[in-house]
Amino acid sequence: MNRPPNMQQIMKQAQQMQEQLMAAQAELAEMTFEGSAGGGVVKATVRGSNELIAVEIASDVIDPSEPEMLQDLVVAAVNGAMRAASEAAESQMGGLAGGLGGLGGLLG
């Protein structure tokens, strides 16, 4: 026999999941992720909150006659750091999202 879902239990589960999600987001926001380019001559560090917090450039890669090369390296390093942060967020949040099926089948 199929019993209807207990709404009070479903609301409690949803509240717990929301608390877990908020805690995971806060944890991710404080984590740092690094990306590099040009074999490590340019490094970028971002927080999980998508805030760029540092860029390191090796002095030997700075060539005033070729600013485009340095610009490309900076962009690649920042994109790498952002990608690492995004992958960590997907991994961490994916585990929480898996619990959505437990809400009495109402969400899926």
Protein Blocks (a to p, Z undefined) as FASTA:
>chain_A
ZZdddfklmmmmmmmmmmmmmmmmmmmmmpccdddeehipaccdddfkopafbdcddfkl
pcfklmmlmmmmmmmmmmmmmmmmmmmmmmmmmmmmmmmmmnoolnZZ
